[in-house]
Amino acid sequence: MNLYELSTAYQQIQTMIEDGQEGLEDTLESLNDAIEDKAVGYAKVMKNLEAQANAIKDEEKRLAERRKSLENNIKRLKDSLEAAMISSDMKRIKTELFSFNIQKNPPSVFVRSEKSIPEEYFIPQEPKLDKKALLADLKEGKEVPGVEIRQSEGLRIR
């Protein structure tokens, strides 16, 4: 198989991955190149997918920042209108398009001091392991019953 055919085959594999299709392994096995060439092809596909994922992540972040900015503007405008209505002693404004009312919100709890609240109002929670502290102690040679350090292996592509 020449370089052009290999590139086309790996591009088809990437398209299959993006489309969520099955049979990736069969397609790869049908290629008659050496494992080194397949590894290079895998790496190219993974790098391309990583770049796409990072681009999407960056766009999500940009859109989240834009959404937060819009929400802050909405809150500022709403607070400004509410303050103007209160200072003008207007509880209601009715127009053809909108109605504005200053009304009471539902009752809520304000906690002055948690220490003085009876225990029955607290929700019991399961203890949570601090795995970072466990690992640090184990690395220092401390023996902790019920745990051990495990070292696994994983593929790194540079």
N, C-alpha and C positions, 0 to 999 in steps of 0.2 A: 504494500500500500504506500503510495507516495504522500508527501507532506500535505498536499491539497486535499486528498481523500481523507487523511487523518483529521485534518482541521474540520472538514465537513462533518465527519462522523461525530467528533466531540461537540460540535455546534448542535447537532441533532440531539445528543444526550442532554445538553444544557436546556434545550427547548423542552424535552421530555420532563426534566426536573421541574422547570417553571410551570408546566402544564399539570404537574402532579401525576403524570402517567407512571405506570408500573413497567417493569421489564428493563430497568437500567442495567442490571447485572448481565442479563442475556445479551444486550446490545454490546456491552463492553467485552464480553467473552468472545463475541463474534469478530472482534477486531484481531487481526493477526500480527500485531506489533509486540515488541518485547515489553516486559513489566515496567522497565524504566520509561519507555515511551508512554505507556498508559499512566504512569505516575505523573509525568509531565502534563499530560492531557487533563488528568483529574485536577492538578494544581491550577491549571489555566481556568478551568470551569469554576473551581471554588473561588479563585481570586475575582473572577468576573461577578459571581453571585455575591461575594462579600462587598464588592464595590456597589452593587445595586442595593444591598441591604443597608449599607452605610448612607447612601444617598436618600433612601426612604426615611431612615432614622433622623437624618438632618432636616428633612422636610417636615417630619412630624414635630420636631423640636421648634422649627420656625413657625409652624401653624399653631402650636400650643402657646407660644409667646404672643402671637397675634391675637389668639382667642382671649388670653388673659388681659391683654391691653384693651380689647373691646369691652370685656366684662367690667374692667375698672372704670372705663369711660361711662358705661351704663350706670354703675353705682354712683359715680360722681354726679351725673346729671339728675338721677333720682333723688339723691340727698339734697342737691341744690333746690330742686323743685319743692321737695317736702319742707325745707327750711323757709322758702319764700311763702308757701301756703300758711305755715304756722305763724310766721311773723305778720302776715296779713290777716290772721284770724279767719282763714277760709278753710272749712272742713271739707267742702265739696266744690268741685268745678265740673260742669257738664257741658260738653260741646257736641257737635254733630258726629265727630269721629271718636272721641274718647270721653270717659268719665274718670275723675280723679277723686279719691276719698282718703281722708286721714282717719284711720280706724285702729282699734286696739288689736294687738297681736295676741296669739294664744298664750296662756300662762306658761312660764318656764321656771326652772330652778336656778337660783343663784347661790353658789356655795361660798360662804364667808370663811369657813374653816373646816377642812375635812377631818381634822383630829377630833372634833366634838360630835361627829356624826356616828350613830350607833353602828356596830359591825354588821348588823342584819341588812344594811343597805349596800354593802360591798359585794361584788361578784367574785367568788373564789376562782382562782385560775391555776392551771397546772404549772409546775415549775418548768423552766425552759433551760436546756443545756447551753453552757457557754463553751462551744467547741473550740474557739480560738484559745481560750485559757487552758482547756484540756490539752490541746496540741502543744502549747508552749511548755506546760509542766512536763509532759511526756518527753519532749525534746531535751529538757534539762535533766532527764534521768529519773524523775519522780515516777513511782509506780502508783497507778490508779486502778483499782479493781473494776473489771467490766469493760475496759477499753484498751485498745492497742493502736499503734501507728501502722497504717497501711500505705504502701507506696505503689501506685499503679503506673501504668505506662499509657502514653497517648501520642498520636502522630503530630509532629510539628513540621510546618512547611515554612521555609525561609527563602 
